[in-house]
Amino acid sequence: MFAANSSANGTEALKGAETSEFVSSVFVFMLATFVGLDVIRRVSRLLHTPLMSLTNAISAIAVVGAILVCGPEHPGFVTILGTIAVFASMTNIVSGFLITDRMLKMFKKREGGKK
């Protein structure tokens, strides 16, 4: 009887630890979101292109992590989330490169007589 009671308490403690870890993860994610929005909002327009290049590099790291999560050794729900992460990160990378390229073309001197 004592062993059954202790295993039930152990299971409850494990669930409590998982819940605490989840809440901590959500808190860190929300904090990072608000800090990131505040930092990006304060960037001047002259620094936009270098910032886009930096976020493309960060997204490339996110793609590598998402590809690792998409592997077959993870549960189906995790694989689906990893696939969504790969798609979102790749969309961000491609869009970032297109926007950066367009911004850089605006600063190139035009050939011909126009200034």
SEKOLMAR-766742 format. One record per residue: residue in one letter; chain; x, y, z of N, C-alpha, C in turn; residue number from 1. Coordinates in steps of 0.001 Angstrom, whole numbers, plus 500000, padded with zeros to 6 digits. Layout:
N
<atom aa="a" ch="A" n_px="X" n_py="Y" n_pz="Z" ca_px="X" ca_py="Y" ca_pz="Z" c_px="X" c_py="Y" c_pz="Z" i="NUM"/>
...
//
This chain:
115
<atom aa="m" ch="A" n_px="500815" n_py="498827" n_pz="500000" ca_px="500000" ca_py="500000" ca_pz="500000" c_px="500867" c_py="501248" c_pz="500000" i="1"/>
<atom aa="f" ch="A" n_px="501960" n_py="501223" n_pz="500741" ca_px="502842" ca_py="502374" ca_pz="500811" c_px="503492" c_py="502644" c_pz="499456" i="2"/>
<atom aa="a" ch="A" n_px="503869" n_py="501572" n_pz="498719" ca_px="504511" ca_py="501732" ca_pz="497414" c_px="503548" c_py="502344" c_pz="496407" i="3"/>
<atom aa="a" ch="A" n_px="502285" n_py="501942" n_pz="496440" ca_px="501303" ca_py="502493" ca_pz="495510" c_px="501073" c_py="503969" c_pz="495795" i="4"/>
<atom aa="n" ch="A" n_px="501036" n_py="504343" n_pz="497073" ca_px="500821" ca_py="505729" ca_pz="497450" c_px="502011" c_py="506597" c_pz="497044" i="5"/>
<atom aa="s" ch="A" n_px="503232" n_py="506099" n_pz="497210" ca_px="504414" ca_py="506878" ca_pz="496860" c_px="504537" c_py="507034" c_pz="495348" i="6"/>
<atom aa="s" ch="A" n_px="504124" n_py="506026" n_pz="494566" ca_px="504204" ca_py="506165" ca_pz="493112" c_px="503170" c_py="507162" c_pz="492606" i="7"/>
<atom aa="a" ch="A" n_px="502016" n_py="507232" n_pz="493258" ca_px="501014" ca_py="508228" ca_pz="492877" c_px="501521" c_py="509626" c_pz="493182" i="8"/>
<atom aa="n" ch="A" n_px="502169" n_py="509791" n_pz="494335" ca_px="502741" ca_py="511095" ca_pz="494674" c_px="503868" c_py="511470" c_pz="493710" i="9"/>
<atom aa="g" ch="A" n_px="504643" n_py="510499" n_pz="493291" ca_px="505715" ca_py="510743" ca_pz="492325" c_px="505167" c_py="511183" c_pz="490983" i="10"/>
<atom aa="t" ch="A" n_px="504057" n_py="510575" n_pz="490567" ca_px="503426" ca_py="510950" ca_pz="489301" c_px="502894" c_py="512375" c_pz="489379" i="11"/>
<atom aa="e" ch="A" n_px="502277" n_py="512727" n_pz="490513" ca_px="501759" ca_py="514082" ca_pz="490687" c_px="502901" c_py="515096" c_pz="490694" i="12"/>
<atom aa="a" ch="A" n_px="504004" n_py="514743" n_pz="491311" ca_px="505155" ca_py="515645" ca_pz="491351" c_px="505728" c_py="515829" c_pz="489946" i="13"/>
<atom aa="l" ch="A" n_px="505742" n_py="514753" n_pz="489153" ca_px="506241" ca_py="514826" ca_pz="487783" c_px="505347" c_py="515727" c_pz="486939" i="14"/>
<atom aa="k" ch="A" n_px="504030" n_py="515593" n_pz="487091" ca_px="503100" ca_py="516448" ca_pz="486354" c_px="503260" c_py="517904" c_pz="486768" i="15"/>
<atom aa="g" ch="A" n_px="503473" n_py="518132" n_pz="488047" ca_px="503693" ca_py="519488" ca_pz="488538" c_px="504956" c_py="520100" c_pz="487966" i="16"/>
<atom aa="a" ch="A" n_px="506008" n_py="519289" n_pz="487838" ca_px="507266" ca_py="519771" ca_pz="487266" c_px="507097" c_py="520092" c_pz="485787" i="17"/>
<atom aa="e" ch="A" n_px="506347" n_py="519252" n_pz="485066" ca_px="506093" ca_py="519500" ca_pz="483648" c_px="505277" c_py="520775" c_pz="483463" i="18"/>
<atom aa="t" ch="A" n_px="504287" n_py="520985" n_pz="484306" ca_px="503474" ca_py="522195" ca_pz="484229" c_px="504314" c_py="523423" c_pz="484526" i="19"/>
<atom aa="s" ch="A" n_px="505164" n_py="523336" n_pz="485531" ca_px="506039" ca_py="524451" ca_pz="485888" c_px="507005" c_py="524767" c_pz="484754" i="20"/>
<atom aa="e" ch="A" n_px="507546" n_py="523739" n_pz="484114" ca_px="508461" ca_py="523939" ca_pz="482990" c_px="507737" c_py="524581" c_pz="481817" i="21"/>
<atom aa="f" ch="A" n_px="506506" n_py="524150" n_pz="481554" ca_px="505722" ca_py="524720" ca_pz="480463" c_px="505425" c_py="526195" c_pz="480724" i="22"/>
<atom aa="v" ch="A" n_px="505018" n_py="526527" n_pz="481938" ca_px="504717" ca_py="527916" ca_pz="482287" c_px="505974" c_py="528773" c_pz="482156" i="23"/>
<atom aa="s" ch="A" n_px="507101" n_py="528251" n_pz="482585" ca_px="508362" ca_py="528982" ca_pz="482458" c_px="508720" c_py="529210" c_pz="480991" i="24"/>
<atom aa="s" ch="A" n_px="508521" n_py="528204" n_pz="480167" ca_px="508812" ca_py="528333" ca_pz="478737" c_px="507914" c_py="529370" c_pz="478080" i="25"/>
<atom aa="v" ch="A" n_px="506633" n_py="529360" n_pz="478413" ca_px="505701" ca_py="530344" ca_pz="477854" c_px="506082" c_py="531744" c_pz="478317" i="26"/>
<atom aa="f" ch="A" n_px="506467" n_py="531896" n_pz="479576" ca_px="506880" ca_py="533196" ca_pz="480100" c_px="508098" c_py="533723" c_pz="479345" i="27"/>
<atom aa="v" ch="A" n_px="509100" n_py="532874" n_pz="479126" ca_px="510305" ca_py="533290" ca_pz="478405" c_px="509951" c_py="533677" c_pz="476968" i="28"/>
<atom aa="f" ch="A" n_px="509076" n_py="532901" n_pz="476331" ca_px="508671" ca_py="533201" ca_pz="474962" c_px="507973" c_py="534559" c_pz="474885" i="29"/>
<atom aa="m" ch="A" n_px="507045" n_py="534814" n_pz="475802" ca_px="506323" ca_py="536086" ca_pz="475791" c_px="507257" c_py="537251" c_pz="476090" i="30"/>
<atom aa="l" ch="A" n_px="508165" n_py="537076" n_pz="477035" ca_px="509129" ca_py="538126" ca_pz="477360" c_px="510018" c_py="538424" c_pz="476155" i="31"/>
<atom aa="a" ch="A" n_px="510500" n_py="537390" n_pz="475479" ca_px="511337" ca_py="537579" ca_pz="474295" c_px="510565" c_py="538283" c_pz="473183" i="32"/>
<atom aa="t" ch="A" n_px="509280" n_py="537965" n_pz="473048" ca_px="508454" ca_py="538613" ca_pz="472029" c_px="508349" c_py="540110" c_pz="472289" i="33"/>
<atom aa="f" ch="A" n_px="508030" n_py="540493" n_pz="473517" ca_px="507876" ca_py="541912" ca_pz="473827" c_px="509203" c_py="542667" c_pz="473745" i="34"/>
<atom aa="v" ch="A" n_px="510283" n_py="542058" n_pz="474204" ca_px="511588" ca_py="542708" ca_pz="474112" c_px="511986" c_py="542861" c_pz="472643" i="35"/>
<atom aa="g" ch="A" n_px="511767" n_py="541829" n_pz="471842" ca_px="512086" ca_py="541899" ca_pz="470417" c_px="511288" c_py="542974" c_pz="469704" i="36"/>
<atom aa="l" ch="A" n_px="510003" n_py="543062" n_pz="469995" ca_px="509183" ca_py="544109" ca_pz="469372" c_px="509657" c_py="545495" c_pz="469769" i="37"/>
<atom aa="d" ch="A" n_px="510021" n_py="545679" n_pz="471021" ca_px="510490" ca_py="546975" ca_pz="471480" c_px="511813" c_py="547348" c_pz="470819" i="38"/>
<atom aa="v" ch="A" n_px="512720" n_py="546397" n_pz="470695" ca_px="514011" ca_py="546659" ca_pz="470068" c_px="513834" c_py="547002" c_pz="468597" i="39"/>
<atom aa="i" ch="A" n_px="513037" n_py="546237" n_pz="467885" ca_px="512848" ca_py="546466" ca_pz="466449" c_px="512124" c_py="547786" c_pz="466205" i="40"/>
<atom aa="r" ch="A" n_px="511193" n_py="548141" n_pz="467066" ca_px="510449" ca_py="549393" ca_pz="466906" c_px="511363" c_py="550601" c_pz="467007" i="41"/>
<atom aa="r" ch="A" n_px="512453" n_py="550497" n_pz="467753" ca_px="513351" ca_py="551632" ca_pz="467968" c_px="514492" c_py="551715" c_pz="466959" i="42"/>
<atom aa="v" ch="A" n_px="514550" n_py="550826" n_pz="465991" ca_px="515627" ca_py="550826" ca_pz="465000" c_px="515352" c_py="551912" c_pz="463956" i="43"/>
<atom aa="s" ch="A" n_px="516380" n_py="552690" n_pz="463641" ca_px="516204" ca_py="553732" ca_pz="462627" c_px="516116" c_py="553089" c_pz="461246" i="44"/>
<atom aa="r" ch="A" n_px="515597" n_py="553840" n_pz="460318" ca_px="515403" ca_py="553316" ca_pz="458958" c_px="516728" c_py="553006" c_pz="458266" i="45"/>
<atom aa="l" ch="A" n_px="517800" n_py="553698" n_pz="458639" ca_px="519100" ca_py="553435" ca_pz="458022" c_px="519655" c_py="552064" c_pz="458395" i="46"/>
<atom aa="l" ch="A" n_px="519240" n_py="551559" n_pz="459529" ca_px="519744" ca_py="550264" ca_pz="459977" c_px="518833" c_py="549106" c_pz="459592" i="47"/>
<atom aa="h" ch="A" n_px="517787" n_py="549377" n_pz="458834" ca_px="516826" ca_py="548335" ca_pz="458512" c_px="517451" c_py="547189" c_pz="457726" i="48"/>
<atom aa="t" ch="A" n_px="518241" n_py="547500" n_pz="456698" ca_px="518826" ca_py="546452" ca_pz="455857" c_px="519803" c_py="545570" c_pz="456628" i="49"/>
<atom aa="p" ch="A" n_px="520736" n_py="546137" n_pz="457421" ca_px="521597" ca_py="545248" ca_pz="458216" c_px="520812" c_py="544402" c_pz="459224" i="50"/>
<atom aa="l" ch="A" n_px="519751" n_py="544977" n_pz="459782" ca_px="518929" ca_py="544222" ca_pz="460720" c_px="518241" c_py="543058" c_pz="460023" i="51"/>
<atom aa="m" ch="A" n_px="517779" n_py="543274" n_pz="458799" ca_px="517146" ca_py="542193" ca_pz="458040" c_px="518154" c_py="541069" c_pz="457778" i="52"/>
<atom aa="s" ch="A" n_px="519392" n_py="541436" n_pz="457476" ca_px="520417" ca_py="540415" ca_pz="457244" c_px="520659" c_py="539594" c_pz="458507" i="53"/>
<atom aa="l" ch="A" n_px="520654" n_py="540253" n_pz="459644" ca_px="520853" ca_py="539548" ca_pz="460911" c_px="519680" c_py="538613" c_pz="461209" i="54"/>
<atom aa="t" ch="A" n_px="518465" n_py="539069" n_pz="460969" ca_px="517312" ca_py="538200" ca_pz="461229" c_px="517274" c_py="537028" c_pz="460263" i="55"/>
<atom aa="n" ch="A" n_px="517799" n_py="537209" n_pz="459058" ca_px="517900" ca_py="536073" ca_pz="458130" c_px="518855" c_py="535017" c_pz="458686" i="56"/>
<atom aa="a" ch="A" n_px="519943" n_py="535449" n_pz="459283" ca_px="520886" ca_py="534493" ca_pz="459874" c_px="520251" c_py="533766" c_pz="461059" i="57"/>
<atom aa="i" ch="A" n_px="519490" n_py="534484" n_pz="461875" ca_px="518810" ca_py="533852" ca_pz="463008" c_px="517769" c_py="532857" c_pz="462510" i="58"/>
<atom aa="s" ch="A" n_px="517051" n_py="533218" n_pz="461443" ca_px="516057" ca_py="532302" ca_pz="460885" c_px="516720" c_py="531051" c_pz="460317" i="59"/>
<atom aa="a" ch="A" n_px="517914" n_py="531195" n_pz="459777" ca_px="518629" ca_py="530021" ca_pz="459271" c_px="518950" c_py="529053" c_pz="460405" i="60"/>
<atom aa="i" ch="A" n_px="519300" n_py="529586" n_pz="461560" ca_px="519545" ca_py="528733" ca_pz="462724" c_px="518247" c_py="528057" c_pz="463158" i="61"/>
<atom aa="a" ch="A" n_px="517140" n_py="528804" n_pz="463097" ca_px="515840" ca_py="528231" ca_pz="463458" c_px="515445" c_py="527107" c_pz="462500" i="62"/>
<atom aa="v" ch="A" n_px="515803" n_py="527234" n_pz="461237" ca_px="515497" ca_py="526175" ca_pz="460263" c_px="516239" c_py="524899" c_pz="460626" i="63"/>
<atom aa="v" ch="A" n_px="517498" n_py="525025" n_pz="460993" ca_px="518284" ca_py="523838" ca_pz="461360" c_px="517643" c_py="523142" c_pz="462566" i="64"/>
<atom aa="g" ch="A" n_px="517261" n_py="523917" n_pz="463579" ca_px="516599" ca_py="523335" ca_pz="464749" c_px="515272" c_py="522705" c_pz="464401" i="65"/>
<atom aa="a" ch="A" n_px="514494" n_py="523352" n_pz="463525" ca_px="513189" ca_py="522818" ca_pz="463132" c_px="513339" c_py="521534" c_pz="462316" i="66"/>
<atom aa="i" ch="A" n_px="514365" n_py="521458" n_pz="461495" ca_px="514598" ca_py="520233" ca_pz="460721" c_px="514924" c_py="519076" c_pz="461665" i="67"/>
<atom aa="l" ch="A" n_px="515695" n_py="519351" n_pz="462702" ca_px="516003" ca_py="518304" ca_pz="463678" c_px="514742" c_py="517830" c_pz="464397" i="68"/>
<atom aa="v" ch="A" n_px="513809" n_py="518742" n_pz="464661" ca_px="512574" ca_py="518385" ca_pz="465350" c_px="511634" c_py="517602" c_pz="464433" i="69"/>
<atom aa="c" ch="A" n_px="511760" n_py="517795" n_pz="463129" ca_px="510874" ca_py="517105" ca_pz="462176" c_px="511215" c_py="515626" c_pz="462019" i="70"/>
<atom aa="g" ch="A" n_px="512241" n_py="515157" n_pz="462660" ca_px="512673" ca_py="513774" ca_pz="462501" c_px="511628" c_py="512764" c_pz="462941" i="71"/>
<atom aa="p" ch="A" n_px="511779" n_py="511529" n_pz="462493" ca_px="510774" ca_py="510496" ca_pz="462775" c_px="510764" c_py="510002" c_pz="464224" i="72"/>
<atom aa="e" ch="A" n_px="511802" n_py="510306" n_pz="465004" ca_px="511852" ca_py="509786" ca_pz="466374" c_px="511019" c_py="510602" c_pz="467354" i="73"/>
<atom aa="h" ch="A" n_px="510371" n_py="511646" n_pz="466877" ca_px="509526" ca_py="512482" ca_pz="467729" c_px="508053" c_py="512132" c_pz="467516" i="74"/>
<atom aa="p" ch="A" n_px="507202" n_py="512447" n_pz="468489" ca_px="505765" ca_py="512199" ca_pz="468323" c_px="505188" c_py="513016" c_pz="467158" i="75"/>
<atom aa="g" ch="A" n_px="504035" n_py="512603" n_pz="466681" ca_px="503413" ca_py="513233" ca_pz="465513" c_px="503144" c_py="514715" c_pz="465688" i="76"/>
<atom aa="f" ch="A" n_px="502668" n_py="515118" n_pz="466862" ca_px="502366" ca_py="516524" ca_pz="467113" c_px="503630" c_py="517375" c_pz="467031" i="77"/>
<atom aa="v" ch="A" n_px="504733" n_py="516878" n_pz="467566" ca_px="506001" ca_py="517602" ca_pz="467532" c_px="506506" c_py="517700" c_pz="466095" i="78"/>
<atom aa="t" ch="A" n_px="506331" n_py="516636" n_pz="465318" ca_px="506744" ca_py="516652" ca_pz="463915" c_px="505940" c_py="517681" c_pz="463125" i="79"/>
<atom aa="i" ch="A" n_px="504649" n_py="517773" n_pz="463401" ca_px="503809" ca_py="518769" ca_pz="462715" c_px="504259" c_py="520179" c_pz="463077" i="80"/>
<atom aa="l" ch="A" n_px="504517" n_py="520427" n_pz="464366" ca_px="505007" ca_py="521743" ca_pz="464769" c_px="506363" c_py="522060" c_pz="464142" i="81"/>
<atom aa="g" ch="A" n_px="507228" n_py="521061" n_pz="464044" ca_px="508524" ca_py="521260" ca_pz="463398" c_px="508385" c_py="521593" c_pz="461926" i="82"/>
<atom aa="t" ch="A" n_px="507436" n_py="520940" n_pz="461253" ca_px="507189" ca_py="521218" ca_pz="459840" c_px="506676" c_py="522646" c_pz="459657" i="83"/>
<atom aa="i" ch="A" n_px="505776" n_py="523070" n_pz="460526" ca_px="505282" ca_py="524449" ca_pz="460471" c_px="506425" c_py="525427" c_pz="460720" i="84"/>
<atom aa="a" ch="A" n_px="507313" n_py="525098" n_pz="461658" ca_px="508463" ca_py="525967" ca_pz="461955" c_px="509405" c_py="526067" c_pz="460762" i="85"/>
<atom aa="v" ch="A" n_px="509632" n_py="524949" n_pz="460061" ca_px="510477" ca_py="524980" ca_pz="458861" c_px="509849" c_py="525886" c_pz="457810" i="86"/>
<atom aa="f" ch="A" n_px="508544" n_py="525731" n_pz="457586" ca_px="507855" ca_py="526541" ca_pz="456590" c_px="507906" c_py="528027" c_pz="456958" i="87"/>
<atom aa="a" ch="A" n_px="507624" n_py="528357" n_pz="458208" ca_px="507622" ca_py="529754" ca_pz="458634" c_px="509016" c_py="530367" c_pz="458545" i="88"/>
<atom aa="s" ch="A" n_px="510031" n_py="529634" n_pz="458962" ca_px="511398" ca_py="530158" ca_pz="458914" c_px="511879" c_py="530333" c_pz="457478" i="89"/>
<atom aa="m" ch="A" n_px="511559" n_py="529391" n_pz="456628" ca_px="511961" ca_py="529513" ca_pz="455218" c_px="511249" c_py="530670" c_pz="454545" i="90"/>
<atom aa="t" ch="A" n_px="509980" n_py="530872" n_pz="454876" ca_px="509246" ca_py="532016" ca_pz="454332" c_px="509900" c_py="533315" c_pz="454794" i="91"/>
<atom aa="n" ch="A" n_px="510293" n_py="533371" n_pz="456053" ca_px="510957" ca_py="534556" ca_pz="456589" c_px="512300" c_py="534799" c_pz="455909" i="92"/>
<atom aa="i" ch="A" n_px="513061" n_py="533747" n_pz="455679" ca_px="514371" ca_py="533892" ca_pz="455044" c_px="514231" c_py="534397" c_pz="453613" i="93"/>
<atom aa="v" ch="A" n_px="513363" n_py="533759" n_pz="452840" ca_px="513192" ca_py="534157" ca_pz="451437" c_px="512656" c_py="535584" c_pz="451350" i="94"/>
<atom aa="s" ch="A" n_px="511657" n_py="535906" n_pz="452152" ca_px="511107" ca_py="537262" ca_pz="452148" c_px="512157" c_py="538279" c_pz="452571" i="95"/>
<atom aa="g" ch="A" n_px="512938" n_py="537942" n_pz="453575" ca_px="513988" ca_py="538848" ca_pz="454037" c_px="515029" c_py="539115" c_pz="452971" i="96"/>
<atom aa="f" ch="A" n_px="515444" n_py="538070" n_pz="452252" ca_px="516410" ca_py="538279" ca_pz="451181" c_px="515824" c_py="539120" c_pz="450059" i="97"/>
<atom aa="l" ch="A" n_px="514567" n_py="538891" n_pz="449701" ca_px="513939" ca_py="539684" ca_pz="448645" c_px="513824" c_py="541151" c_pz="449051" i="98"/>
<atom aa="i" ch="A" n_px="513422" n_py="541403" n_pz="450273" ca_px="513284" ca_py="542783" ca_pz="450749" c_px="514649" c_py="543454" c_pz="450854" i="99"/>
<atom aa="t" ch="A" n_px="515653" n_py="542733" n_pz="451370" ca_px="516996" ca_py="543297" ca_pz="451482" c_px="517557" c_py="543628" c_pz="450112" i="100"/>
<atom aa="d" ch="A" n_px="517359" n_py="542739" n_pz="449152" ca_px="517826" ca_py="542980" ca_pz="447786" c_px="517150" c_py="544215" c_pz="447200" i="101"/>
<atom aa="r" ch="A" n_px="515878" n_py="544347" n_pz="447418" ca_px="515137" ca_py="545506" ca_pz="446912" c_px="515644" c_py="546796" c_pz="447569" i="102"/>
<atom aa="m" ch="A" n_px="515887" n_py="546750" n_pz="448872" ca_px="516397" ca_py="547934" ca_pz="449574" c_px="517784" c_py="548319" c_pz="449058" i="103"/>
<atom aa="l" ch="A" n_px="518652" n_py="547343" n_pz="448818" ca_px="519995" ca_py="547643" ca_pz="448335" c_px="519965" c_py="548205" c_pz="446920" i="104"/>
<atom aa="k" ch="A" n_px="519033" n_py="547743" n_pz="446090" ca_px="518900" ca_py="548288" ca_pz="444735" c_px="518496" c_py="549753" c_pz="444766" i="105"/>
<atom aa="m" ch="A" n_px="517798" n_py="550178" n_pz="445795" ca_px="517392" ca_py="551578" ca_pz="445899" c_px="518597" c_py="552493" c_pz="446099" i="106"/>
<atom aa="f" ch="A" n_px="519681" n_py="551983" n_pz="446678" ca_px="520849" ca_py="552804" ca_pz="446958" c_px="521908" c_py="552745" c_pz="445865" i="107"/>
<atom aa="k" ch="A" n_px="521733" n_py="551891" n_pz="444866" ca_px="522696" ca_py="551813" ca_pz="443773" c_px="522512" c_py="553009" c_pz="442851" i="108"/>
<atom aa="k" ch="A" n_px="523622" n_py="553464" n_pz="442302" ca_px="523559" ca_py="554559" ca_pz="441352" c_px="523017" c_py="554025" c_pz="440032" i="109"/>
<atom aa="r" ch="A" n_px="522143" n_py="554816" n_pz="439462" ca_px="521569" ca_py="554424" ca_pz="438172" c_px="522526" c_py="554816" c_pz="437062" i="110"/>
<atom aa="e" ch="A" n_px="522614" n_py="553965" n_pz="436066" ca_px="523458" ca_py="554258" ca_pz="434917" c_px="522712" c_py="555212" c_pz="433997" i="111"/>
<atom aa="g" ch="A" n_px="523428" n_py="556037" n_pz="433317" ca_px="522783" ca_py="557005" ca_pz="432435" c_px="522933" c_py="558407" c_pz="432992" i="112"/>
<atom aa="g" ch="A" n_px="522183" n_py="559327" n_pz="432444" ca_px="522293" ca_py="560720" ca_pz="432824" c_px="521503" c_py="561095" c_pz="434057" i="113"/>
<atom aa="k" ch="A" n_px="520651" n_py="560243" n_pz="434572" ca_px="519815" ca_py="560602" ca_pz="435714" c_px="520611" c_py="560545" c_pz="437017" i="114"/>
<atom aa="k" ch="A" n_px="520317" n_py="561472" n_pz="437908" ca_px="520970" ca_py="561483" ca_pz="439215" c_px="519974" c_py="561261" c_pz="440294" i="115"/>
//
